[in-house]
Amino acid sequence: MNGDSSLLHLPGGAIVMEGLRDVAAGLETVAAALVQIARTRFAHAGLWPDIALGTLPDPELRLYRLLCASGGDAYSKYNSLQRELVSFAQAWDVQATRKRMTR
């Protein structure tokens, strides 16, 4: 896993890093459920923790349930987190493309 702080400058980087750490630690958190949604994409990008144990079934549903349990407007929080995840993935792709072009 690319666990260095180079992800922090990307949109959504903080929650993605938190989620990847939580997954590696076997924790079931909002951040872990969020990154589980993009597990395949993160694995192909080399971001997925090598030591990650198992996966959450239906990570989208699990994320929503965790947000409901935390109180507040779960629907708005869910949509906001999904947008952060998409923004992160798009920014990661742009960064990776730039790195490939400068080689």
Biopython code that builds the backbone (N, CA, C, O; Angstrom):
import numpy as np
from Bio.PDB.StructureBuilder import StructureBuilder

atoms = [
    (1, "MET", "N", (0.834, -1.178, 0.000)),
    (1, "MET", "CA", (0.000, 0.000, 0.000)),
    (1, "MET", "C", (0.873, 1.233, 0.000)),
    (1, "MET", "O", (1.915, 1.276, 0.654)),
    (2, "ASN", "N", (0.444, 2.215, -0.726)),
    (2, "ASN", "CA", (1.128, 3.493, -0.744)),
    (2, "ASN", "C", (0.646, 4.292, 0.450)),
    (2, "ASN", "O", (-0.276, 5.097, 0.317)),
    (3, "GLY", "N", (1.234, 4.094, 1.589)),
    (3, "GLY", "CA", (0.755, 4.693, 2.814)),
    (3, "GLY", "C", (1.377, 6.032, 3.149)),
    (3, "GLY", "O", (1.149, 6.562, 4.236)),
    (4, "ASP", "N", (2.166, 6.596, 2.226)),
    (4, "ASP", "CA", (2.795, 7.867, 2.551)),
    (4, "ASP", "C", (1.794, 9.008, 2.441)),
    (4, "ASP", "O", (0.661, 8.825, 1.994)),
    (5, "SER", "N", (2.233, 10.177, 2.854)),
    (5, "SER", "CA", (1.331, 11.321, 2.906)),
    (5, "SER", "C", (1.104, 11.961, 1.541)),
    (5, "SER", "O", (0.451, 13.002, 1.461)),
    (6, "SER", "N", (1.622, 11.374, 0.470)),
    (6, "SER", "CA", (1.425, 11.963, -0.851)),
    (6, "SER", "C", (-0.037, 11.948, -1.278)),
    (6, "SER", "O", (-0.406, 12.642, -2.225)),
    (7, "LEU", "N", (-0.866, 11.177, -0.606)),
    (7, "LEU", "CA", (-2.287, 11.127, -0.941)),
    (7, "LEU", "C", (-3.058, 12.289, -0.323)),
    (7, "LEU", "O", (-4.155, 12.617, -0.773)),
    (8, "LEU", "N", (-2.493, 12.906, 0.697)),
    (8, "LEU", "CA", (-3.210, 13.944, 1.434)),
    (8, "LEU", "C", (-3.539, 15.168, 0.595)),
    (8, "LEU", "O", (-4.536, 15.843, 0.851)),
    (9, "HIS", "N", (-2.724, 15.458, -0.395)),
    (9, "HIS", "CA", (-2.969, 16.656, -1.201)),
    (9, "HIS", "C", (-4.115, 16.464, -2.197)),
    (9, "HIS", "O", (-4.592, 17.433, -2.787)),
    (10, "LEU", "N", (-4.551, 15.237, -2.382)),
    (10, "LEU", "CA", (-5.648, 14.966, -3.308)),
    (10, "LEU", "C", (-6.992, 15.190, -2.623)),
    (10, "LEU", "O", (-7.106, 14.997, -1.412)),
    (11, "PRO", "N", (-8.009, 15.593, -3.380)),
    (11, "PRO", "CA", (-9.337, 15.749, -2.772)),
    (11, "PRO", "C", (-9.797, 14.423, -2.170)),
    (11, "PRO", "O", (-9.748, 13.389, -2.835)),
    (12, "GLY", "N", (-10.232, 14.449, -0.941)),
    (12, "GLY", "CA", (-10.671, 13.227, -0.272)),
    (12, "GLY", "C", (-9.533, 12.367, 0.235)),
    (12, "GLY", "O", (-9.768, 11.280, 0.762)),
    (13, "GLY", "N", (-8.312, 12.831, 0.085)),
    (13, "GLY", "CA", (-7.145, 12.039, 0.468)),
    (13, "GLY", "C", (-7.100, 11.670, 1.934)),
    (13, "GLY", "O", (-6.673, 10.571, 2.288)),
    (14, "ALA", "N", (-7.535, 12.577, 2.787)),
    (14, "ALA", "CA", (-7.481, 12.305, 4.233)),
    (14, "ALA", "C", (-8.391, 11.144, 4.617)),
    (14, "ALA", "O", (-7.980, 10.255, 5.363)),
    (15, "ILE", "N", (-9.617, 11.144, 4.115)),
    (15, "ILE", "CA", (-10.534, 10.060, 4.487)),
    (15, "ILE", "C", (-10.143, 8.757, 3.805)),
    (15, "ILE", "O", (-10.356, 7.682, 4.365)),
    (16, "VAL", "N", (-9.575, 8.834, 2.605)),
    (16, "VAL", "CA", (-9.120, 7.610, 1.936)),
    (16, "VAL", "C", (-7.957, 6.998, 2.715)),
    (16, "VAL", "O", (-7.923, 5.787, 2.932)),
    (17, "MET", "N", (-7.007, 7.831, 3.133)),
    (17, "MET", "CA", (-5.883, 7.302, 3.922)),
    (17, "MET", "C", (-6.374, 6.704, 5.232)),
    (17, "MET", "O", (-5.917, 5.638, 5.644)),
    (18, "GLU", "N", (-7.305, 7.390, 5.885)),
    (18, "GLU", "CA", (-7.878, 6.867, 7.123)),
    (18, "GLU", "C", (-8.550, 5.523, 6.876)),
    (18, "GLU", "O", (-8.385, 4.587, 7.659)),
    (19, "GLY", "N", (-9.302, 5.430, 5.794)),
    (19, "GLY", "CA", (-9.997, 4.185, 5.464)),
    (19, "GLY", "C", (-9.035, 3.050, 5.163)),
    (19, "GLY", "O", (-9.254, 1.919, 5.596)),
    (20, "LEU", "N", (-7.976, 3.341, 4.425)),
    (20, "LEU", "CA", (-6.994, 2.311, 4.110)),
    (20, "LEU", "C", (-6.292, 1.819, 5.380)),
    (20, "LEU", "O", (-6.028, 0.626, 5.527)),
    (21, "ARG", "N", (-5.993, 2.745, 6.290)),
    (21, "ARG", "CA", (-5.388, 2.350, 7.586)),
    (21, "ARG", "C", (-6.365, 1.494, 8.393)),
    (21, "ARG", "O", (-5.975, 0.489, 8.986)),
    (22, "ASP", "N", (-7.631, 1.899, 8.408)),
    (22, "ASP", "CA", (-8.635, 1.145, 9.163)),
    (22, "ASP", "C", (-8.830, -0.254, 8.588)),
    (22, "ASP", "O", (-8.968, -1.223, 9.334)),
    (23, "VAL", "N", (-8.840, -0.357, 7.267)),
    (23, "VAL", "CA", (-8.969, -1.671, 6.629)),
    (23, "VAL", "C", (-7.780, -2.546, 7.009)),
    (23, "VAL", "O", (-7.948, -3.715, 7.355)),
    (24, "ALA", "N", (-6.582, -1.978, 6.944)),
    (24, "ALA", "CA", (-5.378, -2.742, 7.290)),
    (24, "ALA", "C", (-5.412, -3.203, 8.743)),
    (24, "ALA", "O", (-4.886, -4.265, 9.077)),
    (25, "ALA", "N", (-6.035, -2.398, 9.606)),
    (25, "ALA", "CA", (-6.121, -2.736, 11.026)),
    (25, "ALA", "C", (-7.323, -3.626, 11.345)),
    (25, "ALA", "O", (-7.494, -4.058, 12.486)),
    (26, "GLY", "N", (-8.149, -3.898, 10.345)),
    (26, "GLY", "CA", (-9.317, -4.741, 10.558)),
    (26, "GLY", "C", (-10.464, -4.025, 11.256)),
    (26, "GLY", "O", (-11.331, -4.672, 11.844)),
    (27, "LEU", "N", (-10.479, -2.708, 11.198)),
    (27, "LEU", "CA", (-11.531, -1.926, 11.847)),
    (27, "LEU", "C", (-12.724, -1.749, 10.910)),
    (27, "LEU", "O", (-12.569, -1.675, 9.691)),
    (28, "GLU", "N", (-13.900, -1.686, 11.494)),
    (28, "GLU", "CA", (-15.113, -1.461, 10.721)),
    (28, "GLU", "C", (-15.591, -0.041, 11.017)),
    (28, "GLU", "O", (-16.315, 0.199, 11.983)),
    (29, "THR", "N", (-15.172, 0.886, 10.171)),
    (29, "THR", "CA", (-15.482, 2.298, 10.355)),
    (29, "THR", "C", (-16.127, 2.848, 9.087)),
    (29, "THR", "O", (-16.183, 2.179, 8.055)),
    (30, "VAL", "N", (-16.610, 4.075, 9.193)),
    (30, "VAL", "CA", (-17.168, 4.754, 8.026)),
    (30, "VAL", "C", (-16.107, 4.846, 6.929)),
    (30, "VAL", "O", (-16.377, 4.541, 5.767)),
    (31, "ALA", "N", (-14.911, 5.264, 7.304)),
    (31, "ALA", "CA", (-13.834, 5.410, 6.321)),
    (31, "ALA", "C", (-13.469, 4.065, 5.687)),
    (31, "ALA", "O", (-13.225, 3.998, 4.482)),
    (32, "ALA", "N", (-13.429, 3.002, 6.481)),
    (32, "ALA", "CA", (-13.117, 1.672, 5.948)),
    (32, "ALA", "C", (-14.197, 1.204, 4.975)),
    (32, "ALA", "O", (-13.890, 0.650, 3.920)),
    (33, "ALA", "N", (-15.454, 1.428, 5.332)),
    (33, "ALA", "CA", (-16.547, 1.041, 4.436)),
    (33, "ALA", "C", (-16.474, 1.831, 3.136)),
    (33, "ALA", "O", (-16.736, 1.291, 2.061)),
    (34, "LEU", "N", (-16.117, 3.111, 3.234)),
    (34, "LEU", "CA", (-16.014, 3.941, 2.030)),
    (34, "LEU", "C", (-14.961, 3.400, 1.067)),
    (34, "LEU", "O", (-15.234, 3.259, -0.125)),
    (35, "VAL", "N", (-13.767, 3.097, 1.562)),
    (35, "VAL", "CA", (-12.726, 2.620, 0.653)),
    (35, "VAL", "C", (-13.004, 1.207, 0.158)),
    (35, "VAL", "O", (-12.522, 0.814, -0.904)),
    (36, "GLN", "N", (-13.783, 0.439, 0.927)),
    (36, "GLN", "CA", (-14.163, -0.903, 0.458)),
    (36, "GLN", "C", (-14.955, -0.805, -0.843)),
    (36, "GLN", "O", (-14.895, -1.704, -1.681)),
    (37, "ILE", "N", (-15.698, 0.289, -1.009)),
    (37, "ILE", "CA", (-16.492, 0.480, -2.217)),
    (37, "ILE", "C", (-15.588, 0.488, -3.455)),
    (37, "ILE", "O", (-15.971, -0.010, -4.513)),
    (38, "ALA", "N", (-14.395, 1.053, -3.315)),
    (38, "ALA", "CA", (-13.460, 1.166, -4.443)),
    (38, "ALA", "C", (-12.303, 0.188, -4.329)),
    (38, "ALA", "O", (-11.222, 0.442, -4.860)),
    (39, "ARG", "N", (-12.514, -0.919, -3.647)),
    (39, "ARG", "CA", (-11.426, -1.866, -3.389)),
    (39, "ARG", "C", (-10.710, -2.323, -4.665)),
    (39, "ARG", "O", (-9.480, -2.310, -4.721)),
    (40, "THR", "N", (-11.454, -2.716, -5.661)),
    (40, "THR", "CA", (-10.837, -3.210, -6.891)),
    (40, "THR", "C", (-9.989, -2.128, -7.552)),
    (40, "THR", "O", (-8.869, -2.388, -7.992)),
    (41, "ARG", "N", (-10.524, -0.934, -7.616)),
    (41, "ARG", "CA", (-9.796, 0.180, -8.229)),
    (41, "ARG", "C", (-8.534, 0.498, -7.435)),
    (41, "ARG", "O", (-7.474, 0.730, -8.016)),
    (42, "PHE", "N", (-8.646, 0.510, -6.110)),
    (42, "PHE", "CA", (-7.485, 0.791, -5.278)),
    (42, "PHE", "C", (-6.449, -0.328, -5.370)),
    (42, "PHE", "O", (-5.247, -0.063, -5.352)),
    (43, "ALA", "N", (-6.900, -1.547, -5.466)),
    (43, "ALA", "CA", (-5.963, -2.673, -5.597)),
    (43, "ALA", "C", (-5.176, -2.561, -6.906)),
    (43, "ALA", "O", (-3.965, -2.782, -6.919)),
    (44, "HIS", "N", (-5.849, -2.223, -7.995)),
    (44, "HIS", "CA", (-5.162, -2.055, -9.282)),
    (44, "HIS", "C", (-4.186, -0.890, -9.249)),
    (44, "HIS", "O", (-3.173, -0.907, -9.948)),
    (45, "ALA", "N", (-4.484, 0.119, -8.443)),
    (45, "ALA", "CA", (-3.615, 1.290, -8.330)),
    (45, "ALA", "C", (-2.464, 1.063, -7.347)),
    (45, "ALA", "O", (-1.586, 1.916, -7.219)),
    (46, "GLY", "N", (-2.461, -0.078, -6.654)),
    (46, "GLY", "CA", (-1.413, -0.368, -5.686)),
    (46, "GLY", "C", (-1.632, 0.301, -4.341)),
    (46, "GLY", "O", (-0.700, 0.418, -3.546)),
    (47, "LEU", "N", (-2.853, 0.742, -4.080)),
    (47, "LEU", "CA", (-3.152, 1.424, -2.827)),
    (47, "LEU", "C", (-3.714, 0.494, -1.763)),
    (47, "LEU", "O", (-3.682, 0.823, -0.578)),
    (48, "TRP", "N", (-4.222, -0.647, -2.162)),
    (48, "TRP", "CA", (-4.906, -1.526, -1.206)),
    (48, "TRP", "C", (-3.902, -2.178, -0.270)),
    (48, "TRP", "O", (-2.866, -2.666, -0.723)),
    (49, "PRO", "N", (-4.190, -2.195, 1.033)),
    (49, "PRO", "CA", (-3.259, -2.802, 1.996)),
    (49, "PRO", "C", (-3.066, -4.289, 1.716)),
    (49, "PRO", "O", (-4.033, -5.029, 1.536)),
    (50, "ASP", "N", (-1.814, -4.714, 1.682)),
    (50, "ASP", "CA", (-1.504, -6.119, 1.433)),
    (50, "ASP", "C", (-2.029, -7.014, 2.542)),
    (50, "ASP", "O", (-2.340, -8.184, 2.316)),
    (51, "ILE", "N", (-2.123, -6.458, 3.735)),
    (51, "ILE", "CA", (-2.511, -7.276, 4.884)),
    (51, "ILE", "C", (-4.005, -7.194, 5.187)),
    (51, "ILE", "O", (-4.463, -7.702, 6.210)),
    (52, "ALA", "N", (-4.757, -6.557, 4.303)),
    (52, "ALA", "CA", (-6.195, -6.410, 4.551)),
    (52, "ALA", "C", (-6.856, -7.773, 4.641)),
    (52, "ALA", "O", (-6.664, -8.637, 3.785)),
    (53, "LEU", "N", (-7.624, -7.943, 5.676)),
    (53, "LEU", "CA", (-8.304, -9.205, 5.906)),
    (53, "LEU", "C", (-9.755, -9.091, 5.454)),
    (53, "LEU", "O", (-10.491, -8.226, 5.929)),
    (54, "GLY", "N", (-10.158, -9.946, 4.555)),
    (54, "GLY", "CA", (-11.553, -9.998, 4.143)),
    (54, "GLY", "C", (-12.089, -8.679, 3.620)),
    (54, "GLY", "O", (-11.359, -7.696, 3.493)),
    (55, "THR", "N", (-13.347, -8.679, 3.326)),
    (55, "THR", "CA", (-14.018, -7.480, 2.868)),
    (55, "THR", "C", (-15.386, -7.411, 3.523)),
    (55, "THR", "O", (-15.935, -8.419, 3.968)),
    (56, "LEU", "N", (-15.907, -6.235, 3.570)),
    (56, "LEU", "CA", (-17.271, -6.076, 4.070)),
    (56, "LEU", "C", (-18.239, -6.492, 2.980)),
    (56, "LEU", "O", (-18.069, -6.098, 1.826)),
    (57, "PRO", "N", (-19.249, -7.279, 3.316)),
    (57, "PRO", "CA", (-20.269, -7.554, 2.307)),
    (57, "PRO", "C", (-21.076, -6.279, 2.066)),
    (57, "PRO", "O", (-21.390, -5.555, 3.011)),
    (58, "ASP", "N", (-21.407, -6.009, 0.829)),
    (58, "ASP", "CA", (-22.199, -4.826, 0.476)),
    (58, "ASP", "C", (-21.669, -3.560, 1.142)),
    (58, "ASP", "O", (-22.344, -3.000, 2.006)),
    (59, "PRO", "N", (-20.487, -3.097, 0.766)),
    (59, "PRO", "CA", (-19.904, -1.951, 1.465)),
    (59, "PRO", "C", (-20.761, -0.684, 1.382)),
    (59, "PRO", "O", (-20.745, 0.125, 2.310)),
    (60, "GLU", "N", (-21.507, -0.499, 0.291)),
    (60, "GLU", "CA", (-22.364, 0.681, 0.191)),
    (60, "GLU", "C", (-23.442, 0.662, 1.279)),
    (60, "GLU", "O", (-23.692, 1.668, 1.942)),
    (61, "LEU", "N", (-24.068, -0.494, 1.447)),
    (61, "LEU", "CA", (-25.098, -0.637, 2.468)),
    (61, "LEU", "C", (-24.499, -0.509, 3.864)),
    (61, "LEU", "O", (-25.093, 0.118, 4.741)),
    (62, "ARG", "N", (-23.334, -1.095, 4.070)),
    (62, "ARG", "CA", (-22.672, -1.020, 5.371)),
    (62, "ARG", "C", (-22.316, 0.427, 5.700)),
    (62, "ARG", "O", (-22.496, 0.868, 6.836)),
    (63, "LEU", "N", (-21.817, 1.162, 4.720)),
    (63, "LEU", "CA", (-21.500, 2.565, 4.922)),
    (63, "LEU", "C", (-22.745, 3.328, 5.342)),
    (63, "LEU", "O", (-22.709, 4.106, 6.296)),
    (64, "TYR", "N", (-23.832, 3.111, 4.644)),
    (64, "TYR", "CA", (-25.072, 3.819, 4.962)),
    (64, "TYR", "C", (-25.555, 3.475, 6.379)),
    (64, "TYR", "O", (-25.995, 4.354, 7.120)),
    (65, "ARG", "N", (-25.470, 2.212, 6.739)),
    (65, "ARG", "CA", (-25.892, 1.806, 8.092)),
    (65, "ARG", "C", (-25.010, 2.431, 9.169)),
    (65, "ARG", "O", (-25.512, 2.851, 10.211)),
    (66, "LEU", "N", (-23.717, 2.495, 8.932)),
    (66, "LEU", "CA", (-22.815, 3.132, 9.888)),
    (66, "LEU", "C", (-23.144, 4.619, 10.028)),
    (66, "LEU", "O", (-23.104, 5.165, 11.131)),
    (67, "LEU", "N", (-23.465, 5.265, 8.926)),
    (67, "LEU", "CA", (-23.829, 6.677, 8.977)),
    (67, "LEU", "C", (-25.150, 6.886, 9.711)),
    (67, "LEU", "O", (-25.305, 7.852, 10.457)),
    (68, "CYS", "N", (-26.094, 5.986, 9.499)),
    (68, "CYS", "CA", (-27.373, 6.067, 10.226)),
    (68, "CYS", "C", (-27.145, 5.932, 11.727)),
    (68, "CYS", "O", (-27.766, 6.639, 12.521)),
    (69, "ALA", "N", (-26.269, 5.037, 12.105)),
    (69, "ALA", "CA", (-25.997, 4.805, 13.521)),
    (69, "ALA", "C", (-25.306, 5.997, 14.175)),
    (69, "ALA", "O", (-25.411, 6.190, 15.387)),
    (70, "SER", "N", (-24.605, 6.791, 13.381)),
    (70, "SER", "CA", (-23.890, 7.939, 13.946)),
    (70, "SER", "C", (-24.791, 9.155, 14.120)),
    (70, "SER", "O", (-24.372, 10.159, 14.697)),
    (71, "GLY", "N", (-26.017, 9.075, 13.631)),
    (71, "GLY", "CA", (-26.958, 10.182, 13.793)),
    (71, "GLY", "C", (-26.811, 11.217, 12.697)),
    (71, "GLY", "O", (-25.861, 11.188, 11.915)),
    (72, "GLY", "N", (-27.757, 12.123, 12.655)),
    (72, "GLY", "CA", (-27.724, 13.169, 11.636)),
    (72, "GLY", "C", (-28.339, 12.688, 10.331)),
    (72, "GLY", "O", (-29.038, 11.675, 10.292)),
    (73, "ASP", "N", (-28.073, 13.417, 9.287)),
    (73, "ASP", "CA", (-28.626, 13.134, 7.970)),
    (73, "ASP", "C", (-27.726, 12.152, 7.217)),
    (73, "ASP", "O", (-26.811, 12.562, 6.503)),
    (74, "ALA", "N", (-27.988, 10.876, 7.379)),
    (74, "ALA", "CA", (-27.147, 9.834, 6.780)),
    (74, "ALA", "C", (-27.129, 9.926, 5.263)),
    (74, "ALA", "O", (-26.093, 9.688, 4.641)),
    (75, "TYR", "N", (-28.253, 10.267, 4.665)),
    (75, "TYR", "CA", (-28.342, 10.331, 3.204)),
    (75, "TYR", "C", (-27.390, 11.395, 2.647)),
    (75, "TYR", "O", (-26.666, 11.140, 1.685)),
    (76, "SER", "N", (-27.393, 12.573, 3.247)),
    (76, "SER", "CA", (-26.503, 13.643, 2.779)),
    (76, "SER", "C", (-25.041, 13.286, 3.018)),
    (76, "SER", "O", (-24.189, 13.524, 2.162)),
    (77, "LYS", "N", (-24.752, 12.714, 4.184)),
    (77, "LYS", "CA", (-23.384, 12.300, 4.482)),
    (77, "LYS", "C", (-22.910, 11.241, 3.488)),
    (77, "LYS", "O", (-21.783, 11.299, 2.997)),
    (78, "TYR", "N", (-23.782, 10.275, 3.196)),
    (78, "TYR", "CA", (-23.440, 9.204, 2.263)),
    (78, "TYR", "C", (-23.088, 9.793, 0.896)),
    (78, "TYR", "O", (-22.064, 9.445, 0.308)),
    (79, "ASN", "N", (-23.939, 10.679, 0.400)),
    (79, "ASN", "CA", (-23.691, 11.277, -0.914)),
    (79, "ASN", "C", (-22.416, 12.117, -0.919)),
    (79, "ASN", "O", (-21.668, 12.106, -1.896)),
    (80, "SER", "N", (-22.170, 12.834, 0.154)),
    (80, "SER", "CA", (-20.961, 13.634, 0.257)),
    (80, "SER", "C", (-19.709, 12.752, 0.231)),
    (80, "SER", "O", (-18.738, 13.062, -0.459)),
    (81, "LEU", "N", (-19.741, 11.658, 0.985)),
    (81, "LEU", "CA", (-18.597, 10.734, 1.006)),
    (81, "LEU", "C", (-18.383, 10.082, -0.352)),
    (81, "LEU", "O", (-17.244, 9.893, -0.780)),
    (82, "GLN", "N", (-19.462, 9.742, -1.023)),
    (82, "GLN", "CA", (-19.340, 9.159, -2.370)),
    (82, "GLN", "C", (-18.669, 10.154, -3.320)),
    (82, "GLN", "O", (-17.818, 9.768, -4.122)),
    (83, "ARG", "N", (-19.048, 11.429, -3.232)),
    (83, "ARG", "CA", (-18.428, 12.454, -4.083)),
    (83, "ARG", "C", (-16.943, 12.598, -3.761)),
    (83, "ARG", "O", (-16.124, 12.765, -4.665)),
    (84, "GLU", "N", (-16.597, 12.535, -2.483)),
    (84, "GLU", "CA", (-15.179, 12.599, -2.109)),
    (84, "GLU", "C", (-14.404, 11.429, -2.687)),
    (84, "GLU", "O", (-13.286, 11.594, -3.175)),
    (85, "LEU", "N", (-14.997, 10.257, -2.631)),
    (85, "LEU", "CA", (-14.347, 9.061, -3.168)),
    (85, "LEU", "C", (-14.118, 9.191, -4.674)),
    (85, "LEU", "O", (-13.043, 8.860, -5.174)),
    (86, "VAL", "N", (-15.119, 9.666, -5.381)),
    (86, "VAL", "CA", (-14.999, 9.854, -6.833)),
    (86, "VAL", "C", (-13.952, 10.917, -7.139)),
    (86, "VAL", "O", (-13.137, 10.740, -8.045)),
    (87, "SER", "N", (-13.965, 12.017, -6.395)),
    (87, "SER", "CA", (-12.969, 13.077, -6.605)),
    (87, "SER", "C", (-11.558, 12.550, -6.374)),
    (87, "SER", "O", (-10.639, 12.856, -7.134)),
    (88, "PHE", "N", (-11.398, 11.759, -5.322)),
    (88, "PHE", "CA", (-10.084, 11.184, -5.049)),
    (88, "PHE", "C", (-9.641, 10.286, -6.210)),
    (88, "PHE", "O", (-8.516, 10.401, -6.696)),
    (89, "ALA", "N", (-10.519, 9.407, -6.642)),
    (89, "ALA", "CA", (-10.171, 8.463, -7.711)),
    (89, "ALA", "C", (-9.806, 9.202, -8.997)),
    (89, "ALA", "O", (-8.853, 8.829, -9.681)),
    (90, "GLN", "N", (-10.551, 10.234, -9.318)),
    (90, "GLN", "CA", (-10.250, 10.996, -10.530)),
    (90, "GLN", "C", (-8.916, 11.725, -10.406)),
    (90, "GLN", "O", (-8.127, 11.735, -11.351)),
    (91, "ALA", "N", (-8.658, 12.334, -9.252)),
    (91, "ALA", "CA", (-7.393, 13.031, -9.041)),
    (91, "ALA", "C", (-6.223, 12.051, -9.056)),
    (91, "ALA", "O", (-5.155, 12.360, -9.585)),
    (92, "TRP", "N", (-6.428, 10.871, -8.476)),
    (92, "TRP", "CA", (-5.379, 9.840, -8.487)),
    (92, "TRP", "C", (-5.047, 9.439, -9.920)),
    (92, "TRP", "O", (-3.879, 9.284, -10.274)),
    (93, "ASP", "N", (-6.078, 9.274, -10.738)),
    (93, "ASP", "CA", (-5.865, 8.906, -12.140)),
    (93, "ASP", "C", (-5.069, 9.977, -12.881)),
    (93, "ASP", "O", (-4.164, 9.658, -13.651)),
    (94, "VAL", "N", (-5.401, 11.241, -12.650)),
    (94, "VAL", "CA", (-4.677, 12.342, -13.290)),
    (94, "VAL", "C", (-3.223, 12.342, -12.839)),
    (94, "VAL", "O", (-2.315, 12.492, -13.657)),
    (95, "GLN", "N", (-3.003, 12.174, -11.540)),
    (95, "GLN", "CA", (-1.637, 12.141, -11.008)),
    (95, "GLN", "C", (-0.850, 10.979, -11.598)),
    (95, "GLN", "O", (0.306, 11.144, -11.987)),
    (96, "ALA", "N", (-1.467, 9.811, -11.666)),
    (96, "ALA", "CA", (-0.785, 8.636, -12.220)),
    (96, "ALA", "C", (-0.455, 8.830, -13.698)),
    (96, "ALA", "O", (0.610, 8.413, -14.153)),
    (97, "THR", "N", (-1.349, 9.452, -14.441)),
    (97, "THR", "CA", (-1.114, 9.713, -15.861)),
    (97, "THR", "C", (0.054, 10.673, -16.031)),
    (97, "THR", "O", (0.907, 10.474, -16.896)),
    (98, "ARG", "N", (0.092, 11.705, -15.213)),
    (98, "ARG", "CA", (1.203, 12.670, -15.291)),
    (98, "ARG", "C", (2.531, 12.004, -14.985)),
    (98, "ARG", "O", (3.533, 12.281, -15.644)),
    (99, "LYS", "N", (2.545, 11.127, -13.989)),
    (99, "LYS", "CA", (3.785, 10.430, -13.640)),
    (99, "LYS", "C", (4.259, 9.551, -14.799)),
    (99, "LYS", "O", (5.452, 9.493, -15.097)),
    (100, "ARG", "N", (3.302, 8.861, -15.454)),
    (100, "ARG", "CA", (3.670, 8.005, -16.585)),
    (100, "ARG", "C", (4.226, 8.829, -17.740)),
    (100, "ARG", "O", (5.155, 8.400, -18.424)),
    (101, "MET", "N", (3.661, 10.003, -17.953)),
    (101, "MET", "CA", (4.099, 10.847, -19.083)),
    (101, "MET", "C", (5.458, 11.479, -18.848)),
    (101, "MET", "O", (6.141, 11.829, -19.811)),
    (102, "THR", "N", (5.870, 11.635, -17.602)),
    (102, "THR", "CA", (7.170, 12.266, -17.318)),
    (102, "THR", "C", (8.293, 11.241, -17.248)),
    (102, "THR", "O", (9.450, 11.610, -17.041)),
    (103, "ARG", "N", (7.983, 10.002, -17.410)),
    (103, "ARG", "CA", (9.054, 8.984, -17.360)),
    (103, "ARG", "C", (9.810, 8.932, -18.634)),
    (103, "ARG", "O", (10.740, 8.138, -18.767)),
]
sb = StructureBuilder()
sb.init_structure("model")
sb.init_model(0)
sb.init_chain("A")
sb.init_seg("    ")
for serial, (resi, resn, name, xyz) in enumerate(atoms, 1):
    if name == "N":
        sb.init_residue(resn, " ", resi, " ")
    sb.init_atom(name, np.array(xyz, "f"), 0.0, 1.0, " ", f" {name:<3s}", serial, name[0])
structure = sb.get_structure()
